Amino acid sequence: MTQTPEHVTSIPATSPGTTGPASKAQLFDYRTAANPVRPGLTDPIPYCSWGPDLHASGPSAILPLDLSQQLGTPGPATSPALAAHFIRIQAHEGVKAAAQATSALFVVLSGSGECRRGAEGNSPACSIRWSQGDLFVLPAGAAPLLQADTDSVLYWVHDAPLLTYLGVTPSQARFEATHYGSDWLRRELQALADAPGSHRSNRLSLLLANQDLPSTRTVTHVLWAMFGMVPAGATQAPHRHQSVALDLIIECQPGVYTLVGTELNEDGSIRNPKRIDWQSGGAFITPPGHWHAHVNESAATAWLLPIQDSGLHTYLRSLDIRFA
């Protein structure tokens, strides 16, 4: 009779004479250990969202979106590989965004200012002027100083949790610091939306890329960023991928939401979906492998910017993006 997985236990190996009684070597039955993603072992990535009230007022501060307790990570993390934060900066003040990371991405939700960074290793000094709607990325290097001209809020994502898990520190810059201006992003996305046939697309979005990374077509060699819109009255059909999405809502009216679930119905809709309502300046997580569809029941276009570890997944050939 075949033994069911719930009746199979782990088999620790304690072979005196070869490994000795103090050895940490173990053996596990394949049927119980091949997929250890389950509560209490390798915990699944949870659904979670954060509203704009988190950064609406208060002194200058870095506000982590920290799920380390749920994920079992040793430091602040929003997914196993990435950490997201809101950064609130009062006018004429500065905040240092320090992290042992290979990639740092900043989205300016409001305000204006300058990012200044000194030279370190093979990463040259840089200065980037930023304003509302801009996005910029920095490679490994010195901690940047974010100096605000006016009251500002930025969204910051980096890959320090991945490096902590690997037990490594960044040793070289893999791309140059790069700035993506808001006017350019909006103009190019509107041109895409106006192109013939675009209304039939699964997503109306631009993938931000870097000339230093031609094979992955991603914003850094680890991070992927998509600037997208959901037109008024539109429902964008479900898709899924194996990367975690840290979704930032740039702008929306009430009545915009995302449906998320693990399975599809025969008609391509999501079975027993969870609904995540959007708020301008809020953020939420889409776990890997979960189908998700964006719905806009409002009278205005909604704008979003998901950030993922898809640069890494693309390099590993494991992204596995699928469309309903």
Salt bridges, closest charged atoms under 4 A:
ASP29 OD2 - ARG31 NH2 2.66
GLU114 OE1 - ARG116 NH1 3.46
GLU114 OE1 - ARG129 NH1 3.90
ASP134 OD2 - HIS179 NE2 2.96
ASP149 OD2 - ARG129 NH2 2.39
GLU251 OE1 - ARG186 NH2 3.54
GLU263 OE1 - ARG271 NH1 3.07
ASP277 OD1 - ARG275 NH2 2.85
ASP309 OD1 - HIS313 NE2 3.82
ASP320 OD2 - ARG240 NH2 3.38
ASP320 OD1 - ARG322 NE 3.08
